[in-house]
Amino acid sequence: MTSIPLSHVLVLALALFTIGAVGVMTRRNLLVVLMSIELMLNGANVAFLGFARWHGDSLAHAAVFIVMAVAAAEVSVGLALAMALFRHGRTVDVDRSTRLKG
Amino acid sequence: MSGELLAFYVLAGAAVAGALCVVLPPFGRNPLHAALALLATLAFVAGVFVILSAHLVAVLQVLVYVGAVMVLFTFVVLLLNLRREEFIGARVTPWKVGAVAAAAVFAVKTARAVVAAATGARAADLAAPGLETYGGIRDVGRELVTTYLFPFELTSILLLVAILGAVLIARRREGGAP
């Protein structure tokens, strides 16, 4: 049984990360920006697990576990901020939320 | 082509297609559609994790992301009841230039990988994991409570702080201005 080339796993990781980065940079809806950040974290996780399998060592799985916990914390606080922002200005458009701009 | 490789390509292609649906305007304009596309993407990525023999992480991906995180996203999207994001076309901002640069980096890297595969440079195959327990609860759990004990305990504090922060930030103030 031929196995998967490592480079293909890394291309998948790079694709997910790039799509997420493009989303963070171009989208203006705060919720979609948060979703794009999730995509970037998932790309990093795919790379972690690809290398873990390559080395035959499951140490990285624990790192992925911690990344997931961080992502969950980030989403809960980020969505709470989105709610607060919406209550404040009736918008979650990151380009129109310029109150803190100097 | 083995079944494992074929399944990997199908799942990876579906994940990338779903990710594009999250980000690109025609489908992702409506935040609820973007959330559903993200749900599909994360489920496909969980499938990729299974192919990579990361069984525990795949289960956690479904429980944490596809379950909890997506429910949170969907609830907030429905709660805010947003209008469709109006699209201001032809706005060239530094961020868009950066996005194009990121896409270009991805294109170059992918092209290099494809050329390397086409010219017969042998790509490093993923080794089949030797142990039956690889990626299972026993292996990963042991790493978590030995090597990663301190980060693991910090995670619990992080989650506690996140819960408190989320409740405090999202709380509606009584009386007075919000």
Interface residues (C-beta under 8 A of the other chain):
Chain A: M1 T2 S3 I4 P5 L6 S7 H8 V9 L10 V11 L12 L14 A15 L16 T18 I19 G20 A21 V22 G23 M25 T26 R27 R28 N29 L31 V32 L34 M35 S36 E38 L39 N42 N45 V46 L49 G50 A52 R53 W54 H55 G56 S58 L59 H61 A62 A63 V64 F65 I66 M68 A69 V70 A71 A72 A73 E74 V75 S76 V77 L79 A80 L81 A82 M83 A84 F86 R87 H88 V92 D93
Chain B: M1 S2 E4 L5 F8 Y9 A12 A15 V16 A19 L20 V22 V23 G28 P31 A34 A35 L38 T41 L42 V45 V48 F49 I51 L52 S53 A54 L56 V57 L60 Q61 V64 Y65 A68 V69 L72 F73 V76 V77 L79 L80 L82 E85 W95 K96 G98 A99 A102 A103 V105 F106 K109 T110 A113 A116 A117 A123 A124 D125 L126 A127 A128 P129 G130 Y134 G135 D139 V140 E143 L144 T147 Y148 P151 F152 T155 L158 L159 V161 A162 I163 G165 A166 V167 I169 A170 R172 P178
